[in-house]
Amino acid sequence: MAVEDVEVAGTVVPAGSIVALSIAAAGRDKEQFAGPDLLDITRADNPHLAFGHGIHHCVGAPLARVEGEIGIGMLIERFPRIGLACPREDLRWRPTRIMRGLVELPVTLDARAEAAS
């Protein structure tokens, strides 16, 4: 709650107003991120807020990064031709302001890689 009138990015937030932040929009600023709608696991110097910041930084962030690196790496190694199984515009997103995420992610797998396992 704003305890006094405060200006944020040219907009005055009046005293007594409740301010709610949407972390679902974090990491999607086109001025901050090149291609914010693209999954780019090679993106360097990525100042995202997924794990918080400062004293609120997630203590599990290093583990999550290792799990992601191993999990995505193994998925791509096993299914090098994995691809989206529907047009991108058909993807449905969960209706939430808390955490951005897909309802489902339909994919196609390389049949040769799948048969070899």
ZALO-302289 format. One record per residue: residue in three letters; x, y, z of N, C-alpha, C, O in turn. Coordinates in steps of 0.001 Angstrom, whole numbers, plus 500000, padded with zeros to 6 digits. Each point is the difference from the previous one (the first is absolute). Layout:
% residues N
alaXYZXYZXYZXYZ/...
//
This chain:
% residues 117
met500853498838500000499147501162500000500899501224500000500954500087500773/ala498730500858498350500768501241499948499661500852501222498836500316500244/val502197500053500521499764500798501203499936501492499688499550500799500821/glu500905499563497983499903501390499536499950499967498482500316498980499387/asp499288502134500003500011500078498543501428499748499517500956500562500534/val499171498594498463501319499708499446499873499857498487499028499431499503/glu501952501084499774499991499891498546500891498846499573501160499916500404/val498291499193498774500734498852499476499866500016498485498901499848499466/ala502209500336499847500028499996498531498944500930499404499332499643499030/gly500519501546501551499081500990499456498559499877500465499152500796499598/thr500560498222501240498642499812500519500005500234501508500830499450500724/val498225501379499738499913500264501428499144498922500664498861499753499603/val501711499620501407499270499033500813499569500762501247500840500380500816/pro497852499847499338499533500802501138500171499283501339499937498773500077/ala500277502006500959500095499445501351498759499171500290498889500396499646/gly501293498463500992498889499119500340499680498976498929499197499095500228/ser501421501036498604499747499038498914500739498697500256501121499988500510/ile498236498936499131500644498687500089500753499770498703499459500200498913/val501773499385501205500846499743498842500256498500499932500481499400500962/ala499199500004497908500243498566499803500954499835498825499780500566498930/leu501259498671501271500970499749498945499694498677499334499608499038500660/ser500572500916498035499762498775499258501327499419499552500614500496499055/ile499833498449501624501261499396499578499829499208498706500985499577499395/ala497770500222500179499769499307498730500540500824498831500297499448498940/ala499831501858501244500514500865498944501514500157500071500609500508499059/ala500003499068502030501446500150500155500732499233498897499612498891499633/gly501431501708499857500787499361498948499416500174498610500480499382499050/arg498491501449500813499351500160498699500126501421499465499288500376499069/asp501608500411501507500213501384499584500895500013498763501167499614500070/lys498288500829498804500752499997498743501195500947500045500948499834499233/glu499018501161501660501143500903500140501125499353500808501155500410499887/gln498521498598500916500989499324500854500497498694499380501163499634500169/phe497956499666499114500321498674499474499783499948498488498930500360499509/ala502083499193499761499839499771498563499173498735499825500350498953500545/gly498557501128498703499142498832499788499417499456501281500190498819500290/pro499096501995500508499508499530501296499014498839499923499788499312500999/asp499607500457497841499043498905499862500646498705499505499307499002499803/leu501993501005499998500694498822499487500758499283501117500597500638500868/leu499369498032499099500806499209500917501406499939499417500224499378498961/asp500709501262501705501388500016499546500872499573501174500383500825500830/ile499930497881499235500762499491501135501461500421499938500756499734500934/thr499655500921497978501375500485499892500092501490500313501081500580499908/arg497816500042500456499997501446500281500986500307501125499922499417501082/ala500999501497498655501004500371500999499581501280500723499161500754499508/asp501423499478501645499720501194500793498496500228500080499485501014499528/asn499821498031501075498544499978500024499489500454501370499864499178500906/pro499851502124499259499594500520501316498517499785500314499296500954500331/his500231497822499571498586499707500259499721499986501504500923500056500813/leu497813499871499541499599500012501401499398498671500454499365499940501052/ala500824499012498178499359498724500298500329499470501399499164499351500627/phe502031500919499856500396499502501316500064501118501041500633499841501044/gly498720501275498678500015501102500944501260500831499840500711499899499000/his499555500938502020501143500908499910500444500399501406499189500068500923/gly502095500190499222500528500484501274499758499026501137500223498799499848/ile499322501708501295499787499138501156498846499027499781499839499043500758/his499366501197498218498865499126499690500339498989498899499106499350499459/his502179500518500210500410499045498966499762498576500515500320499680501144/cys499121499484498003499643498626500363501231499177500357500956499940499227/val499023499428501943501143499175500407500098498731499148501061499379499940/gly497855500236499408500009498812499152500366500288498557499980499089499173/ala500355502159500499500297500374498615501130499175499389499844499534498872/pro501285500260501811501061499191499386499546498581499668500354499464498949/leu498865499926501940499486498650499741499048500016498803500073499124499139/ala499044501860500806499052500096498880500730500180498672499595499435498984/arg501468501341501025500772500205498764500656498702499539499986499680498811/val500587499574502133500633498720499655498946499020499496500220499312499004/glu498628500619501682498919499102499557499546500365498593499797499117499167/gly500044502168500561499588500444498668501034499658498946499663499522498917/glu501610500729501408501081499705499054500049498514499678500107499621498834/ile499816499547502175500048498553499786498739499513499293500088499245499031/gly498743501177501442498733499544499421499828500402498550499650499170499161/ile500595502107500535499861500468498610501076499357499137499731499606498865/gly501493500283501665501081499373499235499682498563499631500226499587498862/met499250499644502090499665498596499728498826499887499028499984499121499139/leu499043501763501001498844499987499088500459500248498566499582499292499084/ile501274501708500718500487500321498650500919498899499472499986499688498809/glu500812499728502087500872498899499577499174498797499544500315499377498986/arg498641500302501753499177498830499665499082500264498812499777499115499173/phe499696502096500745499068500361498926500492501256499283499434501076500195/pro501602498809498987500586501184499365499066500727499035500242501157499659/arg498706498182499907499053500636499072498684500356500681498975500127499330/ile501038500035501984498780500372500714499486501316499418500771500913499701/gly497939499157500151499412501206499416498587500232500493499379499109500580/leu500134502058499193498648500367500388499003499266499106500162499980498779/ala498813499418501816499034499183499260498748500776499596499034499406499521/cys500973501895500664498858500826499606500530501376499622501138500341500324/pro498045500446498995500438501369499721500205500761501313499238499831500952/arg501785500993499083500331500748501220498807500786500544499802500088501211/glu499414500477497886498856500813500435498894499166500657499092500567500609/asp500963498095499281499008499132500649500356499660501446499188499411500713/leu502015500952499723500391499719501381499124500804500960499700501168499750/arg499893498195501349499156500664500998500809500218501273500699499104500473/trp499190502112500071500721500362501207499065499982501196498823500342499883/arg501705499257501271499205500003501234499571501418500336500808500926499928/pro497932499256500438499520501345500346500390500367501437499225499794500934/thr501966500742499227500474500352501341500901501222499935500629500268498977/arg499426500457502108500917501133500093501246499616500788500923500805500131/ile499110498004500381501094499592500866501179499417499212501119500501500105/met498641498458499115501080499311499310499555499667498584498995499315499804/arg501748501167499215499655499741498604500306498543499673501073499502500342/gly497996499812499001500238498614499618498941499489499043498872500492499972/leu501508498525499255499083499402499035499036499033500669500334499382501011/val498467500488498423499055498978500441500563498635499619499942499055500788/glu500600500847498005500658498783499535500971500376498890499876501066499397/leu501076498073500337500975500234498938500064498756499116500787499089500259/pro498378500878498691500015498832499107501247500027499113500294501003499349/val500434497876500638501225499912499211500004498746499144499283499038500276/thr501529500988498688500271498823499198501430499561500312500872500828500265/leu499355497855499700501312499451500312500542499295498787499235499522499163/asp502075500407500728500659499275498932499739498522500222500430499449501013/ala498877499898498067499616498587500168501237499102500101499976499006500726/arg501091501325498565501196499157500062500622500033501389500413498962500516/ala499658502208500091500581500113501338499139499283501026500516499377500929/glu498154500714498898499075499368500927500110498465499887499981499308501018/ala500134500163497766500082498561499794501310499418500528500050498832500386/ala501007501976499632501310499524500457500070499862501515500909499352500518/ser498150501245500193500081499953501472499395498736500576499994499818501217/
//
